[in-house]
Amino acid sequence: MSSGTGITDADGRPVPITVTVDEHVPAPATAGGPAPTAPDAGPAPAPRIGIRLTPPAGELVWSCTPEAARELAAELLRAAEEAESAPAGRPVTVEAGELRRGDVRDGDRAMTVESARTDGSTVHVTWKSGAGRSWTQAYAADTAITLKRRLPEGR
């Protein structure tokens, strides 16, 4: 990862992050005693994931097991999805010609844009309901559509 990740410190300054896979520590003991080893070898090293954050105030270095790294990644993914799914503070209005996949229409029922195709001055929008039904509606390209949620550009 690099400082362009969008991760910032409390003052909004970018924080470069480095993730490594080359750090090792001795394998932990098992419940029944020490970890099994080969007759002449010491304990096998357990792989570790290193995470280094370098904010302007100093450096933070953490490490974890691959399993813990997966759990952290899953928690970050869940938080990102929750943040993107949260309703905006207020609805956003766009012209039908600006609709893009993933936009959610404001209203009583959940309606998400599956696709939008422009044909001259008409936009054909395929919506998908929360129940999984799909249908296509035609709008004039300059028709105002109020959205509850809009995904970031490029998603």
Secondary structure by P-SEA (a helix, b strand, c coil): cccccccccccccbbbbbbbccccccccccccccccccccccccbbbbbbbbbbcccbbbbbbbcaaaaaaaaaaaaaaaaaaaaccccbbbbbccccccccccccccbbbbbccccccccbbbbbbbcccbbbbbbbbcccbbbbbcccccccc
